[in-house]
Amino acid sequence: MTASAYHVLSTLALACYLAAALWLISSMRQAALATIGGRRMAGLCLSVAAVSVHAFVLWQGVSAKPEFALSIAETASLVGFGVAVIAVVACMRQARFAGASAILLAIAGLVAVTTNEGSREFTVAQQGWELNIHIALSVLAYSLITVGTGLAIALTLLDRRLRHRQPLGWFSILPSVATLESGMFNALGGGFLALSLGLFSGFFFIDDIFAQSLSRKVILSCAAWITLGALLFGRWRFGWRGRMARNWTLGGYVLLVLAYFGSKLVLENVLGRHWG
């Protein structure tokens, strides 16, 4: 597939994502109850179309390559795809998540356009199903934790409006504080489980972490795992919520982003090396 074809398809995915987000938002702000279901269904159909186009672009740009060596843009697009799938499923299961799903779909659309056909000048030495499992678990973990962090940010903004007794405005498309918080912890719990399995698979399958320039990634990933684990334990044992829970969520997510994207950026663009 040519670079221009990638550009057209990624732009089409973005357009479908944004259209789906607008339809879902309109379903939450629609006064006529008779049209809410139809608008939500239209938004879901557009979101499924967007996810399908995004998946095709990813398949052509990532999975069809002989070497599964991902660029930063390709990894971000994979995570965005995971976020979109989670958003669609959440909206299908609970209509009250339509507004939050719309925001996540818009973010996924912006990330989708980063997928390109650009040739990679590196490969990874260790190939096989073990590496594919590790990558799949890592992408799932990033996607779920990204969703949890997005809900934490939305929760912070909504809570601030309510505390200051300000009109909700566009924040009215979001579900209640309790629902947002429950969704945030569900996403973080699933993300923590996937991250645990991803780290375990990495330790088990990768031959020599230090020889493959992975030490920074591993250290920061473990720090993120400890942070998120402490948050979930605090939630279970002490009932953590509110500002404390949101701060721990943001802290864990920053560490996770630095673990992969920060380490990869420094390794490739500053040190001129690659993993593997």
Backbone bond lengths (Angstrom), bond angles and torsions (degrees), N, CA, C in turn:
res aa  C-N    CA-C-N  psi(-1)  N-CA   C-N-CA  omega(-1)  CA-C   N-CA-C  phi
1 M - - - 1.454 - - 1.520 109.33 -
2 T 1.324 116.22 135.88 1.456 120.25 -177.37 1.519 111.33 -76.94
3 A 1.337 114.82 164.50 1.464 119.56 179.66 1.522 111.32 -62.86
4 S 1.328 116.75 -36.82 1.472 119.86 179.68 1.530 110.96 -65.67
5 A 1.347 116.73 -36.41 1.468 119.69 177.61 1.519 110.82 -65.88
6 Y 1.341 117.41 -39.83 1.458 121.17 175.12 1.521 110.82 -59.61
7 H 1.317 115.44 -43.21 1.467 119.80 -178.59 1.523 110.73 -63.21
8 V 1.340 116.26 -43.67 1.467 120.29 -179.24 1.527 110.52 -63.64
9 L 1.343 117.25 -46.35 1.462 120.78 -177.48 1.526 112.31 -68.37
10 S 1.329 116.98 -39.73 1.461 118.75 178.77 1.520 110.62 -67.52
11 T 1.336 116.98 -35.30 1.461 120.59 175.75 1.520 110.89 -66.75
12 L 1.352 116.62 -38.74 1.465 120.81 176.74 1.525 110.50 -63.17
13 A 1.341 116.54 -41.06 1.470 119.83 177.40 1.528 110.56 -61.18
14 L 1.334 116.31 -43.79 1.464 120.33 178.74 1.526 110.66 -60.70
15 A 1.331 117.01 -44.74 1.463 120.71 -179.34 1.527 111.02 -61.75
16 C 1.340 117.02 -42.31 1.469 120.52 179.20 1.527 111.04 -66.53
17 Y 1.324 116.75 -40.64 1.460 120.00 178.05 1.524 110.98 -60.83
18 L 1.334 116.47 -47.66 1.464 120.11 -177.58 1.523 111.27 -66.93
19 A 1.336 116.92 -39.00 1.467 120.26 177.43 1.527 110.47 -64.04
20 A 1.336 116.16 -42.28 1.469 119.97 177.78 1.520 110.99 -61.71
21 A 1.337 116.29 -42.32 1.462 120.15 178.84 1.525 111.24 -61.46
22 L 1.318 116.76 -42.30 1.472 120.47 -179.61 1.530 111.42 -65.26
23 W 1.336 117.25 -40.92 1.454 119.81 179.18 1.523 111.20 -66.67
24 L 1.325 117.07 -39.52 1.458 119.65 179.13 1.532 111.04 -67.32
25 I 1.325 116.24 -39.66 1.472 119.77 177.42 1.522 110.36 -63.58
26 S 1.338 115.88 -42.32 1.461 119.03 -179.97 1.524 111.49 -64.44
27 S 1.338 116.59 -31.01 1.464 119.03 178.15 1.521 111.43 -67.88
28 M 1.349 117.34 -29.47 1.459 120.77 179.20 1.523 112.17 -80.72
29 R 1.331 117.77 -24.47 1.465 121.46 -177.98 1.524 112.52 -103.82
30 Q 1.319 117.16 3.37 1.451 121.67 -177.90 1.524 110.18 -76.65
31 A 1.320 115.77 125.60 1.461 120.12 -178.26 1.529 111.37 -76.47
32 A 1.337 116.64 -33.01 1.464 119.79 -177.31 1.525 109.35 -80.08
33 L 1.312 116.74 110.43 1.460 121.01 -175.86 1.524 112.28 -60.71
34 A 1.324 118.01 -28.77 1.456 121.27 -176.40 1.522 112.43 -66.90
35 T 1.331 116.84 -23.27 1.471 119.67 -176.44 1.521 113.23 -100.97
36 I 1.340 117.16 -4.80 1.462 119.74 -176.75 1.530 111.08 -63.56
37 G 1.338 115.97 -48.15 1.453 119.65 -177.90 1.513 112.60 -61.36
38 G 1.346 116.50 -41.71 1.453 120.34 179.46 1.513 112.61 -64.20
39 R 1.322 116.86 -42.05 1.462 120.16 178.71 1.529 111.15 -66.52
40 R 1.310 117.10 -39.74 1.462 119.88 177.77 1.522 110.56 -64.74
41 M 1.335 117.65 -40.69 1.455 120.56 178.67 1.520 111.37 -64.89
42 A 1.337 116.90 -39.00 1.468 120.46 177.58 1.527 110.28 -64.16
43 G 1.333 115.14 -40.72 1.459 118.89 177.82 1.514 112.19 -64.01
44 L 1.336 116.70 -39.45 1.460 120.56 178.56 1.529 111.25 -66.72
45 C 1.315 117.41 -40.04 1.469 120.62 178.11 1.523 110.74 -62.87
46 L 1.326 116.82 -43.18 1.460 120.26 177.70 1.528 111.08 -65.23
47 S 1.330 116.21 -37.28 1.465 118.89 -179.91 1.518 111.01 -68.30
48 V 1.323 117.53 -37.20 1.470 120.63 176.68 1.528 109.94 -65.08
49 A 1.339 116.66 -40.37 1.465 119.87 176.77 1.525 110.72 -62.57
50 A 1.339 116.24 -41.52 1.467 120.42 179.71 1.520 111.06 -63.45
51 V 1.336 116.40 -44.86 1.462 120.66 179.50 1.527 110.69 -63.09
52 S 1.328 116.98 -37.91 1.461 120.88 -179.78 1.522 111.09 -65.35
53 V 1.332 116.72 -45.30 1.469 120.37 178.58 1.526 109.95 -64.19
54 H 1.316 115.83 -42.85 1.465 120.80 179.20 1.527 110.25 -60.68
55 A 1.326 116.77 -42.99 1.464 120.52 179.47 1.526 111.15 -62.85
56 F 1.321 116.92 -40.09 1.463 120.22 179.35 1.524 110.99 -64.27
57 V 1.326 116.02 -43.24 1.468 119.90 179.10 1.522 110.26 -62.89
58 L 1.331 116.36 -43.10 1.465 119.90 178.69 1.527 111.24 -63.14
59 W 1.314 116.23 -42.11 1.464 119.72 -179.75 1.524 111.24 -61.11
60 Q 1.322 115.27 -44.35 1.456 119.12 -179.68 1.532 111.92 -69.21
61 G 1.325 115.99 -34.51 1.461 119.04 -174.26 1.512 115.62 -91.24
62 V 1.341 116.63 -21.26 1.463 120.01 -173.65 1.527 111.61 -120.44
63 S 1.310 116.94 -63.43 1.456 120.65 -171.57 1.522 112.85 -69.06
64 A 1.329 117.81 -28.44 1.459 120.16 -177.90 1.521 112.74 -78.77
65 K 1.332 117.66 -6.42 1.457 120.41 179.80 1.527 110.02 -74.97
66 P 1.327 117.46 146.50 1.462 119.49 179.56 1.520 113.32 -66.63
67 E 1.307 117.61 -27.31 1.458 121.76 179.56 1.525 108.63 -117.30
68 F 1.318 117.60 127.98 1.460 121.38 -176.69 1.529 109.76 -87.57
69 A 1.332 114.87 60.80 1.463 121.16 178.69 1.521 107.86 -106.49
70 L 1.324 117.12 107.79 1.458 121.67 -171.57 1.520 111.68 -88.81
71 S 1.331 115.11 138.21 1.454 119.92 171.07 1.524 108.80 -82.39
72 I 1.328 116.39 170.36 1.466 120.37 178.59 1.525 110.26 -60.79
73 A 1.342 116.42 -43.70 1.464 120.62 -178.53 1.524 111.01 -63.60
74 E 1.320 117.35 -41.32 1.456 120.69 -179.63 1.528 111.29 -66.55
75 T 1.320 116.75 -39.67 1.460 119.67 177.85 1.524 110.91 -65.20
76 A 1.337 116.79 -43.18 1.469 120.58 177.50 1.521 110.90 -60.40
77 S 1.333 116.78 -39.58 1.459 120.42 179.19 1.525 111.27 -67.36
78 L 1.335 117.35 -38.02 1.464 121.09 175.97 1.528 111.27 -62.04
79 V 1.328 116.24 -43.58 1.466 120.40 178.01 1.531 109.91 -64.52
80 G 1.337 116.49 -41.48 1.459 119.99 177.46 1.517 111.92 -60.95
81 F 1.323 116.61 -38.58 1.468 121.01 176.51 1.524 110.57 -62.58
82 G 1.335 116.56 -44.14 1.460 120.14 177.40 1.522 111.96 -61.20
83 V 1.328 116.84 -41.51 1.466 121.45 177.91 1.526 110.43 -61.05
84 A 1.340 116.07 -42.58 1.465 120.39 -179.70 1.523 111.38 -63.26
85 V 1.326 117.21 -43.79 1.467 120.67 179.88 1.532 110.12 -62.01
86 I 1.327 116.99 -43.51 1.469 121.34 178.79 1.527 110.14 -62.24
87 A 1.337 116.81 -41.65 1.464 121.29 -179.83 1.530 111.00 -63.28
88 V 1.324 116.83 -42.86 1.467 120.86 -179.89 1.534 110.38 -64.09
89 V 1.326 116.50 -45.51 1.472 120.40 179.90 1.526 110.77 -62.43
90 A 1.347 116.50 -42.67 1.469 120.23 179.87 1.521 111.12 -62.31
91 C 1.337 116.33 -41.09 1.467 120.06 -179.57 1.518 111.61 -69.02
92 M 1.336 116.33 -35.99 1.462 119.49 178.11 1.522 111.43 -66.45
93 R 1.335 116.05 -38.49 1.462 120.19 -176.22 1.523 112.30 -77.17
94 Q 1.353 116.65 -37.90 1.461 120.46 -177.20 1.523 109.46 -137.47
95 A 1.323 116.14 115.09 1.466 121.04 -177.03 1.525 111.99 -61.27
96 R 1.328 118.01 -28.11 1.458 120.14 -176.73 1.531 112.61 -69.42
97 F 1.338 117.00 -12.83 1.455 120.48 176.70 1.531 112.37 -89.54
98 A 1.332 117.61 7.57 1.462 120.50 -177.20 1.525 111.43 -59.94
99 G 1.330 117.38 -42.59 1.460 120.34 -179.25 1.517 112.37 -65.15
100 A 1.344 116.10 -47.27 1.457 120.15 178.64 1.531 110.62 -64.33
101 S 1.333 116.99 -38.17 1.462 120.95 178.28 1.520 110.75 -64.25
102 A 1.327 116.79 -36.72 1.463 120.41 178.70 1.525 111.00 -60.43
103 I 1.315 116.69 -42.71 1.469 120.47 179.39 1.528 110.19 -64.20
104 L 1.329 116.78 -43.87 1.466 120.65 179.60 1.524 111.66 -64.68
105 L 1.333 117.20 -37.23 1.459 120.76 178.76 1.529 111.01 -66.59
106 A 1.335 116.65 -39.18 1.462 119.76 177.78 1.529 110.80 -62.78
107 I 1.335 115.99 -40.89 1.475 120.31 177.37 1.530 110.22 -63.87
108 A 1.336 116.38 -43.65 1.465 120.38 178.97 1.519 111.06 -61.22
109 G 1.315 117.08 -37.54 1.456 120.42 178.85 1.514 112.56 -64.68
110 L 1.321 116.06 -40.69 1.466 119.58 178.41 1.526 111.10 -64.84
111 V 1.336 115.78 -35.38 1.464 119.39 178.69 1.523 111.17 -75.16
112 A 1.337 116.92 -30.12 1.465 120.92 -176.76 1.521 112.14 -60.07
113 V 1.316 117.17 -33.31 1.467 119.48 -177.16 1.522 111.99 -72.74
114 T 1.343 117.86 -6.49 1.468 119.22 177.53 1.523 111.70 -79.65
115 T 1.337 117.48 -15.21 1.458 119.67 178.38 1.517 109.08 -69.01
116 N 1.299 116.80 127.17 1.456 119.90 179.48 1.514 110.45 -141.18
117 E 1.305 113.87 173.22 1.450 120.70 -174.85 1.524 112.08 -92.30
118 G 1.342 115.32 4.85 1.455 120.08 -173.42 1.513 113.46 -53.09
119 S 1.318 117.01 136.86 1.458 121.44 -177.89 1.516 110.65 -73.47
120 R 1.327 116.25 142.12 1.451 121.21 177.97 1.519 109.17 -96.18
121 E 1.295 115.18 137.35 1.456 120.60 -176.36 1.529 111.76 -96.72
122 F 1.317 117.48 18.01 1.454 120.38 -179.37 1.519 109.95 -145.95
123 T 1.304 115.80 161.31 1.455 122.65 175.14 1.527 108.25 -132.22
124 V 1.307 115.95 172.04 1.456 119.78 175.70 1.520 107.97 -109.59
125 A 1.315 114.73 141.14 1.460 119.27 -174.66 1.517 112.11 -72.30
126 Q 1.322 116.33 -34.16 1.468 120.72 -174.17 1.524 109.77 -101.12
127 Q 1.311 117.74 108.08 1.451 123.28 179.74 1.524 109.71 -109.57
128 G 1.324 116.61 170.99 1.454 120.40 175.70 1.514 112.38 126.65
129 W 1.338 115.15 175.37 1.461 120.92 -176.73 1.526 112.00 -65.52
130 E 1.321 117.76 -27.73 1.462 120.13 179.31 1.524 111.12 -61.87
131 L 1.343 116.34 -45.87 1.465 120.27 178.67 1.521 110.85 -65.00
132 N 1.345 116.92 -38.39 1.463 120.54 179.76 1.531 111.31 -63.55
133 I 1.334 116.94 -39.22 1.462 120.65 177.39 1.532 110.06 -63.96
134 H 1.329 115.76 -45.21 1.465 120.22 179.43 1.529 110.79 -59.75
135 I 1.328 117.33 -43.98 1.469 121.05 -179.50 1.521 110.55 -65.90
136 A 1.339 117.10 -43.45 1.463 120.30 -179.66 1.527 111.33 -61.82
137 L 1.328 117.44 -43.74 1.464 120.81 178.58 1.526 110.99 -64.88
138 S 1.317 116.62 -39.57 1.464 120.64 -179.82 1.524 110.99 -65.78
139 V 1.335 116.79 -43.24 1.467 120.37 178.49 1.524 110.69 -63.63
140 L 1.329 116.44 -41.93 1.468 120.15 177.66 1.526 110.51 -61.55
141 A 1.329 116.64 -43.12 1.470 120.42 179.29 1.517 110.83 -62.43
142 Y 1.327 117.10 -46.96 1.466 120.54 179.04 1.525 111.12 -60.81
143 S 1.333 116.80 -41.14 1.463 120.40 -178.36 1.521 111.22 -64.07
144 L 1.331 116.70 -48.58 1.464 120.34 -178.61 1.529 111.52 -65.47
145 I 1.318 116.85 -42.11 1.469 119.69 -179.02 1.517 110.31 -70.75
146 T 1.339 117.73 -31.88 1.467 120.40 173.93 1.520 110.71 -63.71
147 V 1.331 116.55 -42.86 1.469 120.16 176.90 1.528 110.12 -61.95
148 G 1.337 116.89 -45.44 1.464 120.00 178.54 1.515 112.40 -60.45
149 T 1.327 116.76 -39.85 1.466 120.61 178.96 1.525 111.03 -68.88
150 G 1.339 116.34 -40.51 1.463 119.40 176.81 1.518 111.89 -60.55
151 L 1.332 116.86 -41.77 1.462 120.48 177.20 1.527 110.94 -66.97
152 A 1.333 117.23 -33.91 1.464 120.45 177.56 1.518 110.90 -64.59
153 I 1.341 116.80 -40.73 1.470 120.38 178.26 1.523 110.22 -66.27
154 A 1.354 116.46 -44.85 1.464 119.86 178.04 1.526 110.73 -61.31
155 L 1.317 116.07 -39.24 1.468 121.17 178.46 1.527 110.90 -63.42
156 T 1.305 116.79 -40.75 1.466 120.88 178.98 1.524 111.05 -61.99
157 L 1.335 116.56 -46.58 1.467 120.89 -178.74 1.532 111.36 -66.08
158 L 1.340 116.24 -41.98 1.461 120.03 179.18 1.518 111.09 -65.91
159 D 1.337 116.67 -43.48 1.459 120.78 -179.59 1.531 111.30 -63.15
160 R 1.330 116.54 -37.90 1.468 119.99 178.70 1.521 111.40 -63.81
161 R 1.329 116.36 -40.73 1.464 120.17 177.74 1.529 111.09 -62.43
162 L 1.316 115.21 -44.11 1.457 119.42 -177.48 1.531 111.33 -67.30
163 R 1.328 116.36 -40.68 1.462 119.84 -179.51 1.525 112.13 -64.99
164 H 1.317 117.08 -35.85 1.463 121.14 -179.26 1.524 112.14 -91.32
165 R 1.331 115.85 6.92 1.468 122.18 177.71 1.532 111.42 54.18
166 Q 1.326 116.09 40.93 1.454 121.42 177.72 1.524 109.91 -93.22
167 P 1.340 117.73 152.50 1.472 119.83 176.24 1.527 110.16 -58.83
168 L 1.316 116.68 139.85 1.457 120.12 -177.20 1.518 112.72 -69.54
169 G 1.345 117.20 -36.65 1.461 119.13 -179.52 1.521 111.00 59.88
170 W 1.339 115.58 -128.23 1.467 120.32 -178.91 1.521 112.22 -70.18
171 F 1.313 117.52 -15.39 1.462 119.77 177.64 1.529 111.74 -69.75
172 S 1.323 116.15 -9.72 1.464 119.48 178.94 1.534 111.78 -68.29
173 I 1.331 118.07 -14.47 1.466 120.03 178.07 1.529 111.69 -75.16
174 L 1.327 115.81 -14.56 1.466 119.27 -178.49 1.524 110.50 -83.67
175 P 1.331 117.01 152.90 1.477 119.44 174.61 1.522 110.55 -70.53
176 S 1.299 116.74 -177.85 1.466 121.07 -177.62 1.525 110.96 -66.81
177 V 1.342 115.17 164.84 1.466 120.87 178.66 1.525 110.49 -58.04
178 A 1.329 116.80 -44.47 1.462 120.56 -178.83 1.529 111.57 -63.21
179 T 1.327 116.50 -39.83 1.465 120.65 179.64 1.518 111.21 -68.00
180 L 1.322 116.15 -42.54 1.465 120.42 177.73 1.527 110.77 -61.57
181 E 1.325 115.58 -44.14 1.461 119.38 -178.70 1.529 111.10 -65.40
182 S 1.331 116.54 -40.20 1.456 119.87 177.54 1.528 110.98 -63.34
183 G 1.335 116.88 -43.88 1.454 120.69 178.04 1.516 111.82 -63.82
184 M 1.334 116.78 -37.77 1.460 121.11 178.78 1.521 110.97 -61.19
185 F 1.317 117.62 -47.64 1.464 120.46 -177.86 1.526 111.82 -71.55
186 N 1.327 117.52 -32.08 1.464 119.23 175.38 1.532 110.73 -63.78
187 A 1.337 115.86 -44.29 1.466 120.01 179.05 1.525 110.81 -65.60
188 L 1.327 116.55 -42.58 1.464 119.81 179.69 1.528 111.60 -66.08
189 G 1.335 116.84 -37.38 1.454 119.93 178.05 1.528 111.67 -63.58
190 G 1.340 116.00 -45.58 1.456 119.62 177.04 1.518 111.76 -64.86
191 G 1.338 116.30 -39.47 1.458 120.37 178.45 1.513 112.37 -65.53
192 F 1.328 116.64 -38.32 1.466 120.43 178.73 1.525 110.69 -65.37
193 L 1.332 116.88 -40.22 1.464 120.24 177.82 1.527 110.73 -63.40
194 A 1.354 116.76 -46.02 1.467 120.45 179.36 1.524 111.06 -64.48
195 L 1.335 116.29 -38.20 1.464 120.01 178.32 1.524 110.75 -65.88
196 S 1.322 117.14 -39.13 1.463 120.89 178.02 1.526 110.75 -61.41
197 L 1.333 115.78 -45.73 1.458 120.10 178.97 1.531 111.16 -66.87
198 G 1.354 116.16 -36.98 1.460 119.86 178.50 1.518 112.07 -64.89
199 L 1.332 116.74 -43.20 1.464 119.93 178.28 1.528 110.57 -66.05
200 F 1.322 116.35 -41.94 1.462 119.61 179.35 1.534 110.88 -62.06
201 S 1.322 115.70 -44.11 1.466 119.17 179.78 1.519 111.00 -64.78
202 G 1.331 117.02 -35.64 1.453 120.00 177.70 1.512 111.98 -64.99
203 F 1.334 116.87 -45.97 1.463 120.61 178.32 1.529 111.53 -63.98
204 F 1.325 115.29 -33.56 1.459 119.86 -174.99 1.529 112.49 -81.21
205 F 1.362 116.09 -38.72 1.456 119.51 -172.20 1.530 114.27 -93.92
206 I 1.349 117.63 -30.69 1.465 119.85 -175.13 1.521 109.27 -80.95
207 D 1.313 115.60 130.07 1.464 120.99 -173.35 1.516 112.94 -66.87
208 D 1.326 116.98 -54.06 1.471 121.20 -175.08 1.520 108.84 -141.00
209 I 1.324 116.41 101.17 1.463 121.51 -176.84 1.520 111.50 -60.04
210 F 1.308 117.98 -43.96 1.455 121.01 -174.48 1.524 111.29 -73.60
211 A 1.323 118.05 -31.72 1.460 120.65 178.90 1.524 110.99 -70.27
212 Q 1.339 117.73 -22.77 1.459 121.32 -177.96 1.535 112.06 -101.76
213 S 1.308 117.63 18.60 1.474 122.51 176.00 1.520 112.10 58.93
214 L 1.323 117.08 37.31 1.455 121.35 -176.68 1.529 113.22 -106.13
215 S 1.324 118.24 2.50 1.462 120.40 -172.79 1.523 111.92 -61.55
216 R 1.340 118.55 -43.22 1.472 120.61 -179.79 1.519 110.80 -62.66
217 K 1.327 116.10 -43.65 1.458 120.88 179.63 1.526 110.68 -61.74
218 V 1.311 116.91 -43.94 1.462 120.84 -177.89 1.531 110.96 -65.72
219 I 1.326 117.20 -44.83 1.465 121.40 -178.27 1.522 110.69 -62.44
220 L 1.336 117.28 -46.63 1.464 120.71 -179.19 1.530 111.27 -69.30
221 S 1.327 117.00 -36.46 1.465 119.95 177.70 1.522 110.96 -64.62
222 C 1.326 116.31 -41.01 1.467 120.09 177.37 1.530 110.69 -65.31
223 A 1.329 117.12 -37.71 1.465 120.67 177.38 1.527 110.28 -63.97
224 A 1.337 116.85 -41.46 1.467 120.79 176.90 1.527 110.58 -64.53
225 W 1.334 116.44 -40.66 1.466 121.29 179.13 1.530 110.61 -62.34
226 I 1.316 117.27 -42.97 1.472 121.41 178.62 1.528 110.41 -64.43
227 T 1.335 116.44 -42.54 1.468 120.61 -179.62 1.515 111.76 -62.54
228 L 1.339 116.20 -48.41 1.464 119.75 -179.89 1.526 111.29 -68.27
229 G 1.332 116.85 -35.70 1.454 119.81 176.66 1.519 111.66 -63.69
230 A 1.332 116.31 -41.56 1.469 120.51 178.01 1.527 110.54 -63.72
231 L 1.344 116.46 -38.86 1.464 120.26 178.19 1.528 111.05 -62.42
232 L 1.311 116.42 -47.93 1.466 119.71 -178.62 1.527 111.70 -66.63
233 F 1.334 116.75 -36.55 1.465 119.58 175.95 1.530 109.97 -65.65
234 G 1.336 116.23 -42.86 1.463 119.78 178.47 1.516 111.98 -62.46
235 R 1.321 115.93 -36.65 1.465 120.18 177.34 1.531 110.29 -65.27
236 W 1.332 116.02 -44.06 1.466 120.57 -177.70 1.524 112.17 -71.68
237 R 1.335 116.62 -42.87 1.469 120.39 -172.05 1.522 112.22 -89.09
238 F 1.327 117.94 -38.90 1.458 120.86 -173.01 1.525 113.06 -117.03
239 G 1.313 116.93 0.13 1.460 119.68 178.34 1.516 113.98 70.50
240 W 1.319 118.36 32.63 1.464 120.74 -179.73 1.520 110.45 -56.20
241 R 1.311 115.07 139.83 1.450 121.71 176.79 1.522 108.29 -161.79
242 G 1.296 116.80 -176.15 1.450 120.65 175.76 1.522 113.62 65.96
243 R 1.327 114.59 -142.54 1.466 120.54 -174.05 1.518 112.15 -61.66
244 M 1.326 118.09 -40.32 1.462 120.18 -178.70 1.532 110.46 -60.98
245 A 1.334 116.80 -46.77 1.467 120.66 -179.22 1.520 110.63 -63.08
246 R 1.327 117.17 -40.89 1.465 119.76 -178.60 1.523 110.98 -67.66
247 N 1.317 117.51 -39.43 1.466 120.25 179.55 1.526 111.67 -64.59
248 W 1.322 117.02 -42.05 1.461 120.52 177.58 1.527 110.50 -65.17
249 T 1.320 116.43 -37.38 1.469 120.40 177.97 1.525 110.85 -62.20
250 L 1.321 116.15 -48.97 1.467 120.35 -179.50 1.528 110.68 -63.78
251 G 1.334 117.01 -39.52 1.460 120.59 178.71 1.517 111.83 -62.24
252 G 1.331 116.29 -45.40 1.459 120.26 178.85 1.513 111.93 -64.15
253 Y 1.334 116.80 -37.81 1.472 119.97 -178.78 1.524 111.41 -69.70
254 V 1.322 116.72 -39.62 1.470 120.00 177.53 1.528 110.08 -60.85
255 L 1.322 116.97 -43.72 1.467 120.38 178.21 1.532 111.08 -62.47
256 L 1.319 116.19 -38.63 1.459 120.14 -179.14 1.530 111.07 -68.19
257 V 1.324 116.64 -40.58 1.467 120.31 177.82 1.527 110.67 -64.88
258 L 1.331 116.09 -42.23 1.462 119.59 177.51 1.521 111.36 -64.70
259 A 1.341 116.63 -32.89 1.460 120.88 -177.40 1.517 111.08 -60.05
260 Y 1.313 117.34 -46.67 1.465 118.77 -178.29 1.526 111.61 -96.90
261 F 1.332 116.27 -63.14 1.459 119.31 -171.86 1.525 111.97 -67.87
262 G 1.330 116.72 -41.64 1.463 119.00 179.21 1.519 111.93 -65.96
263 S 1.335 116.08 -47.02 1.464 120.20 -179.59 1.525 111.57 -63.37
264 K 1.332 116.23 -41.94 1.467 120.37 -178.30 1.527 110.58 -67.66
265 L 1.330 116.11 -39.26 1.463 120.00 179.32 1.527 111.05 -62.54
266 V 1.334 116.54 -45.84 1.464 120.13 179.33 1.523 110.54 -66.51
267 L 1.326 116.49 -43.69 1.462 120.84 -176.11 1.527 111.43 -62.83
268 E 1.342 116.63 -44.95 1.463 119.77 -174.27 1.520 113.12 -84.72
269 N 1.324 117.35 -40.73 1.464 119.74 -173.07 1.515 113.53 -93.45
270 V 1.323 117.95 -21.86 1.466 120.62 -179.65 1.526 111.22 -104.45
271 L 1.342 116.01 -49.29 1.451 120.20 -176.81 1.529 113.47 -90.80
272 G 1.339 116.63 -14.31 1.460 120.40 176.67 1.507 114.09 70.22
273 R 1.357 117.62 28.80 1.468 121.13 178.42 1.519 109.41 -124.74
274 H 1.315 115.03 175.09 1.461 120.94 -179.57 1.514 108.94 -136.41
275 W 1.351 114.71 160.65 1.456 118.67 173.79 1.508 109.00 -71.98
276 G 1.318 116.02 148.27 1.460 119.85 174.80 1.518 112.60 87.56
